[in-house]
Amino acid sequence: MARGALIAYFRLNLLSPRDVVRYTVGVVALFLFLEITVRLYGFGLDGLNYKKMNSLYPPGTLILQGSKNHKIYTELKPNLNIYYRFNPFKTNSRGLRDKEYSLEKPAGVFRFAVLGSSPTMGEGIEAEKTFHSVLEDRLNRESKKIAYEFINFAVDGYRISNSLEVLKKKVPLYHPDAVLFCVSNEYCWFPSRCPKEAYKEPVMKRPFFQSHLWFLVTRKSRVQAVVSPNKKAYFGVVDSNMRELALIGKRQGIPVYVIVQAYNPYDAETIKKIANSHDLDAVTMNSGFREKKLSAYFISPLDPHSNAEANEIYAKIVYDFLMNRHLLEKSHSQ
């Protein structure tokens, strides 16, 4: 009798094949609705564009290759001309996201070397809209006697330690007159990026078919998995890096200016104080982002990299900073 009751219970409660199909279709429809909603929220109508979304590879994918120098670890591939993260992405013959430059500095040129990570490289924006390109254009329009060059050595994913090695090994070949050493938040909090294993390019997948809903849901846990909440320890790393940066500048006889691209005022001021403690002049950028909600300066609600408007603000702040240091030609103030 008990057996018969159990069978009857399961017959009443088990789903029929038709019910299974109906519920499965409902779950898939709900997932697609939420996925489309997230894409429209993050990218507007571009979120449904196959070509544009197919350019949205994870940062660094397609554009990086391993470096022969273990401490540099990765560098941009030379001679790229691709569509990457919604924008044209080109590199020159030496693997810089910039136009071609001669190693020998031409007469009448004041040359800056610009180092940093993805925000400085121009992640998600056109190369011409990066703050150093905007600054270069402005200075050359205003200049009466001197031509200005800002050479972009920034690479996606770099930590301070990677840029320090670039400053030692690559930058001197171009004989710069000054260095802009850019530091952003992720530049500090993420662990050092010089693993013993050689760099392996990620397996290529069609980004259009990747779930941005899943990315949004898991983003916080993925960041927490690699970022230490112990800011005191990481400020200690920054202190060590700034000490080395100051020594490199003195050995090479090149003035080094620290550009702090951290949005958080506390982080920005702390990094600036650390740089100042090693006799490095520094400027913070967070003061320029008070008129709007901070997310208005992101390339998308799902990506906090600085957009073109933010880079315009960076350019103005750095311009004023350099003018106040009398680094630029006097004709600008005449």
C-alpha positions in Angstrom: 0.0 0.0 0.0 2.8 2.3 0.9 4.5 1.6 -2.4 1.3 2.4 -4.3 1.0 5.7 -2.5 4.6 6.6 -3.3 4.1 5.8 -7.0 0.9 7.9 -7.0 2.8 10.8 -5.3 5.5 10.8 -8.0 3.0 10.6 -10.8 1.2 13.7 -9.4 4.4 15.7 -8.8 6.9 14.7 -11.5 7.0 17.1 -14.5 5.8 15.8 -17.8 8.1 16.1 -20.8 5.9 19.0 -22.0 6.4 20.8 -18.6 10.1 20.3 -18.8 10.3 21.9 -22.2 8.0 24.8 -21.1 10.1 25.5 -18.0 13.3 25.2 -19.9 12.1 27.7 -22.6 11.0 30.0 -19.8 14.4 30.0 -18.1 16.3 30.5 -21.4 13.9 33.4 -22.3 14.5 35.0 -18.9 18.3 34.7 -19.2 18.2 36.2 -22.7 16.0 39.1 -21.5 18.4 39.8 -18.6 21.4 39.5 -20.9 20.0 41.9 -23.4 19.0 44.3 -20.6 22.6 44.3 -19.3 24.1 44.8 -22.8 21.7 47.8 -23.5 22.6 49.2 -20.0 26.3 48.8 -20.6 26.8 49.6 -24.3 23.5 51.0 -25.6 22.4 49.6 -29.0 26.1 48.7 -29.6 25.5 45.8 -27.2 23.5 44.1 -29.9 25.9 44.8 -32.7 27.7 41.6 -33.7 30.8 43.4 -35.1 31.3 45.8 -32.3 30.6 43.3 -29.5 32.9 40.8 -31.2 35.7 43.4 -30.7 35.1 43.3 -26.9 37.8 40.8 -26.1 39.0 40.7 -22.5 41.6 43.5 -21.9 45.0 42.5 -23.4 43.6 39.7 -25.6 44.8 40.0 -29.2 47.1 42.9 -28.6 49.8 41.5 -26.2 52.8 39.3 -26.8 55.4 38.0 -24.4 58.5 40.0 -23.8 62.1 38.7 -23.9 62.7 40.7 -20.7 61.2 38.8 -17.8 60.6 41.9 -15.8 58.7 43.6 -18.6 56.7 40.4 -19.2 54.4 41.6 -21.9 54.4 44.2 -24.6 52.1 45.3 -27.4 52.4 43.5 -30.7 54.0 45.6 -33.4 52.3 46.8 -36.6 48.7 46.1 -35.3 45.8 47.5 -37.2 42.7 45.9 -35.7 39.3 46.8 -34.3 39.6 46.3 -30.5 37.1 47.1 -27.8 34.9 49.3 -30.0 37.8 51.3 -31.5 40.5 51.1 -34.1 43.7 49.9 -32.5 47.1 50.5 -34.2 50.7 50.1 -33.0 53.9 51.2 -34.7 56.8 49.0 -35.8 58.2 49.0 -32.2 55.0 47.9 -30.5 53.9 51.3 -29.2 50.3 52.5 -29.5 51.5 55.6 -31.2 52.8 56.9 -34.5 56.4 56.2 -35.6 59.2 58.0 -33.9 62.9 58.1 -34.7 65.1 57.0 -31.9 67.3 60.0 -32.4 65.4 63.1 -31.2 65.1 65.7 -33.9 66.5 69.2 -33.3 63.9 71.6 -31.8 61.9 68.9 -30.2 61.0 68.5 -26.5 60.2 64.8 -26.0 58.1 63.2 -23.2 58.1 59.5 -22.4 54.6 58.5 -21.1 54.4 55.3 -19.0 51.5 53.6 -17.5 48.8 50.9 -17.7 45.6 50.5 -19.6 44.1 54.0 -18.7 47.2 55.6 -20.1 47.4 53.3 -23.1 43.8 54.4 -24.0 41.8 51.3 -23.2 38.4 51.6 -25.0 39.0 55.0 -26.7 40.8 56.2 -29.8 44.5 56.8 -29.6 44.0 60.5 -30.5 41.8 61.0 -27.5 44.2 59.9 -24.8 45.3 62.7 -22.5 48.9 62.8 -23.8 47.7 63.0 -27.4 45.4 65.8 -26.5 48.2 67.5 -24.7 50.6 67.0 -27.5 48.2 68.6 -30.0 47.5 71.6 -27.8 51.1 72.3 -27.1 52.1 72.1 -30.8 49.2 74.4 -31.7 50.4 77.0 -29.2 54.1 76.5 -29.6 56.1 79.2 -31.4 59.6 77.6 -31.4 59.5 74.1 -30.0 57.8 70.9 -31.3 56.5 68.5 -28.6 56.3 64.7 -28.7 54.6 62.5 -26.2 55.6 58.9 -26.8 53.2 56.3 -25.4 54.9 53.4 -23.7 51.8 52.4 -21.7 50.7 48.8 -22.0 47.5 47.1 -20.8 47.9 45.2 -17.6 51.2 46.8 -16.5 52.0 47.2 -12.8 54.5 49.8 -11.6 57.3 47.3 -11.6 56.8 46.6 -15.4 56.9 50.3 -16.2 60.0 50.7 -14.1 61.7 48.1 -16.3 60.5 49.8 -19.4 61.9 53.1 -18.1 65.3 51.5 -17.6 65.5 49.5 -20.8 63.3 51.0 -23.6 62.8 54.7 -22.8 66.5 55.8 -22.9 66.7 54.7 -26.6 64.4 57.7 -27.4 66.4 60.3 -25.5 63.4 62.0 -23.7 63.6 65.3 -22.0 61.1 64.3 -19.3 59.0 61.4 -18.1 55.3 61.3 -17.2 54.9 58.2 -15.0 51.2 57.5 -14.7 49.8 55.5 -11.7 46.2 54.3 -11.5 44.4 52.4 -8.7 44.7 48.9 -10.3 48.3 49.7 -10.9 48.8 49.5 -7.2 46.4 47.0 -5.8 47.0 44.1 -8.1 50.0 41.8 -7.4 53.3 42.2 -9.3 53.1 40.9 -12.8 56.4 39.1 -13.5 55.6 35.4 -13.2 58.2 32.8 -14.0 56.1 31.3 -16.8 56.3 32.8 -20.2 53.2 34.7 -21.3 50.6 32.6 -23.1 48.0 34.4 -25.2 44.4 33.6 -24.0 42.4 31.3 -26.2 40.3 33.3 -28.6 36.5 33.1 -28.3 33.8 35.1 -29.9 33.1 37.9 -27.4 29.6 38.4 -28.8 28.5 35.1 -27.4 30.1 35.7 -24.0 27.6 36.5 -21.2 27.9 40.0 -19.8 25.2 39.2 -17.3 27.5 36.5 -15.8 30.4 39.0 -15.9 28.4 41.5 -14.0 27.2 39.0 -11.4 30.7 37.6 -10.8 32.8 40.8 -11.2 33.1 41.5 -7.4 34.2 38.0 -6.5 36.8 37.9 -9.3 38.3 41.2 -8.3 38.4 40.2 -4.6 40.2 37.0 -5.6 43.3 38.9 -6.8 43.2 42.2 -5.0 44.3 42.4 -1.4 42.1 44.5 0.9 45.2 45.4 2.8 45.9 48.9 1.4 48.6 49.5 3.9 50.7 46.7 2.4 50.2 47.9 -1.1 51.1 51.5 -0.2 54.3 49.9 1.1 54.8 48.4 -2.4 54.1 51.9 -3.9 56.7 53.4 -1.6 59.3 50.9 -2.7 58.4 51.5 -6.4 58.6 55.3 -6.0 62.0 55.0 -4.3 63.3 53.1 -7.3 61.6 55.5 -9.7 63.4 58.4 -8.2 66.8 56.6 -8.4 66.2 55.8 -12.1 65.4 59.4 -12.8 68.6 60.6 -11.1 70.8 58.0 -12.8 69.4 58.9 -16.2 69.4 62.6 -15.5 65.7 62.9 -16.6 63.0 64.8 -14.7 60.2 62.4 -13.7 56.7 63.6 -12.9 54.1 61.3 -11.3 50.6 61.5 -12.7 48.1 59.9 -10.3 45.0 58.7 -12.1 43.2 57.3 -9.0 39.6 58.5 -8.7 39.5 57.9 -4.9 40.7 61.1 -3.2 42.3 59.2 -0.3 44.2 56.9 -2.6 45.3 59.7 -4.9 46.6 61.9 -2.1 48.4 59.0 -0.4 50.2 58.1 -3.6 51.1 61.7 -4.2 52.5 62.0 -0.7 54.6 58.8 -1.2 56.0 60.2 -4.4 56.7 63.6 -2.8 58.6 61.8 0.0 61.1 60.6 -2.6 61.4 64.1 -4.1 59.2 63.2 -7.1 56.8 65.9 -8.2 53.3 64.6 -8.6 49.8 65.7 -9.5 46.4 64.1 -8.8 43.5 64.0 -11.2 40.5 63.4 -8.9 39.9 67.1 -8.4 38.7 67.3 -12.0 35.8 64.9 -11.5 33.4 66.8 -9.2 30.9 68.2 -11.7 29.3 64.9 -12.6 28.6 61.5 -11.2 31.9 59.6 -11.4 30.5 56.9 -13.8 29.9 59.7 -16.4 33.6 59.5 -17.0 33.7 55.8 -17.6 33.8 54.3 -21.1 30.7 52.3 -20.1 28.8 51.5 -16.9 30.4 48.1 -17.1 34.0 49.4 -17.6 35.6 52.1 -15.4 38.4 52.9 -17.8 38.5 56.7 -18.5 36.5 57.9 -21.4 37.5 60.7 -23.8 35.9 63.4 -21.6 38.0 62.2 -18.6 41.1 62.3 -20.8 40.3 65.9 -21.8 40.2 66.8 -18.0 43.5 64.9 -17.5 45.1 66.9 -20.3 44.1 70.2 -18.8 45.3 69.3 -15.3 48.7 68.1 -16.6 49.0 71.1 -18.9 48.5 73.5 -15.9 50.9 71.3 -13.8 53.7 71.5 -16.4 53.2 75.2 -17.0 53.5 75.9 -13.2 56.7 73.9 -13.2 58.1 76.1 -16.0 58.8 72.9 -18.0 57.2 74.1 -21.2 58.6 76.8 -23.4 58.1 80.4 -22.2 56.2 81.4 -25.4 53.1 79.7 -24.0 52.8 82.3 -21.3 53.6 85.3 -23.5 
